């Protein structure tokens, strides 16, 4: 399985961290994850990357560029595979298209329009890619 990940640039809540780490550990133990794709952004992506490193999961990074073509929110995670930078929304589409499932850690419990994380969730739903939402209050949908 190829796992895509998206999350808020303000980082994970403690319960999001615990739930994501536990679920990734279970996937790795069962040899159910081939690789993960994420946006190499500060916050949730960087934390998720550190969890992946801990469990020796192969990572493919998709850094995003702002409207001026700059790396304003890039985390600069280390990986053997880093894709060419793309504008944030295009980068998110690529992550969805290359994933069998998307894990999302939004900042909000309810969907909002002006959010890259929620935009990626909507893209996955439109493409028929299953989504697992790790909400900041600890609930999982």
N, C-alpha and C positions, 0 to 999 in steps of 0.2 A: 504494500500500500504506500502511496505517496501522499504525505500529509502537508497541507498548506496551513500557514498560520498568519493571523493578523491581530493586531492589538493596538491599544492606545499609546501615544507617545508619552503619557504621564506615568506609565508603568502599571504593573499589576497590583491589585489588592492582595493582602496576605492569603485570603481564601482562594482567589484565582490562582495564585502561585502554587498553593498546596494541591489544588485539584488538577491543574495542568501537569504538574510534576508527577503526581500519582498515576494519572492516566497514561502519560508517556512511558513511565517506568513499566506499567503493565503491558503496553504495546511492545516495548523492546523485549521484555521477558518472554513474550509469546512469539517473538520474531515476526511481528505483523507490520513493522514499519521499515520500508526500504530506504526512504530518504524524506527530508522535510524541506520545504521552501518557505522563506520568509523575506520581509522587506528590508532587513538590515537597518531598521530605524531605532532611535533611542527609545527607551521605555520598555514596553512589553516585548518587542522583537529581541532586544538585547538580552533580556532576562530569559526568554525562551531559548535563545541560542546557548546561553550558559548551561541550561538544563540539558540541552541536546549534547553538548560537549561532555557533560558529566556521564551521560549514558552511551557515549561513543556513537551517536547517530550522525549519519552523513547529512550535511547541510548544503543547500544551494541558496545563495543569497541574490536578492533582486533589489539593489539599492534604488531609491527614488530621487528624482530631481525636482526642485521647485520650479516655478514659472520662469526664473532667470537662469535655469540650467545649473543651479548650485546644489551642493550636498548639505543643506542647512540642518537636517535632522538625522543624518546618517550616523550609525553607531560604530561603523568600521569593525565589525566582527571579522574574525579570521576564518577563512574557509578555502578549500582547494578549488571551489567553483563559485565564481562571482560573475553574474550576468552584467551586461552593459546597462548603465543607468538609463532609466526611462522616467517620464513624468509620473507622479504618484498614482493617478488613476489608471494609466496604461500598465504600470508595474503591477498594480493589484489585479488587473484582468489576467495578466500572464500567470501570476501565482495561482489564481482560480483555475485557469485552463490546464495547468500542469498537475493539478491535485485531484486525488480520488475522494478526499474529504477535507473540509476546511474547519479548523478550530479558530474561534474568534473570542477575544477578550476585550469587549468594549468598556468604555468609561461609564456608560449609562446603562440602566436596567432596561429602559424602553428605547426603541429605535428612534434615531434622529436623522434628519436629512443631511446636515453639513458635517459629516464625519467620514473619514476615510475607512475606518473599520466597518461602519454600517454599510457604506457603499460596497465594500468587498463582500459583505454578507449578502446584500441584494444581488450582486453579480453572480455569486455562487448559486443562490436559489433560482435565478433565471436560467442558469446553465444546467440545473439539475444536480449540482454537486451537493452532497449532504453537508450540513453545517452543525457543528456542536458549539453552542454558546456557553461560555464561562462568564457568568455575570458577576459584577463587583460585590453583590450581596452573598455570593457563595452558591447561588442556584445554578443549575446546569440545564439547558434546554437543547 
